[in-house]
C-alpha cells in the first residue's frame, strides 16, 4: 500500500505542471481528434494566407499593367494620370488588407491549436491522475477486506478494537473516494484545485492504515 501511495504522490508534480497550462473556461475534455481538427484549421488558414498573397500580387501586377497601357505612348491629362495612379494604389491597398486579414485568421488558428494542445495535455494529465487514484483506492479496498477477515476471526475485545479501526479506515476511504469523485466531475479549468484534497485524503487514509493492528 505504501508503494502505491508513493506512486500517486510522485506523479502529482508532473501532472500539476501540465495542468497549469490550461486556461479558464476550456472544455471538459479534449481529444486527439480535437487537436487534429485545430491543426487542419491552421493548415487551411496558412493556405488562405498564401492564396491572398498570390492574388494580391496578381491584382497589383494587373493594375500596373493597365496603368502602362493607359499612359505609355498616349496623351494623358493630369487628372487621368492621377486616376491611374489611384487605381494602382487602391489595388495595392486592397491586396495588403486581404493579406493582413488572412494573417490575422492564421494567427487566431495557431492560437486555437496551442490552446487545444494544452487542453489535451490537461485531459491526459487528469485521466492519468484519476487512473492512479482509482488503483490506489482498489488497493486499499483489498487491505480493508483483509482486515475484515481478521476481525471476523478475532474474539472479544481484540475483535472490537480491530472493528473500530476498520470503521475509521473505511470512513476515511469513503472520504478519499468522495474527493476523487469531485475531482473527476470538475472541468479542466478547475480539476487540479481538487488534487490537494485527494492527496490529503489518501495521506490520512495511509496514516490510519499504518496504525491498524
Helices and strands as residue ranges (DSSP letters): H 2-19, H 32-71, H 78-153, H 156-185, G 191-194, H 195-211
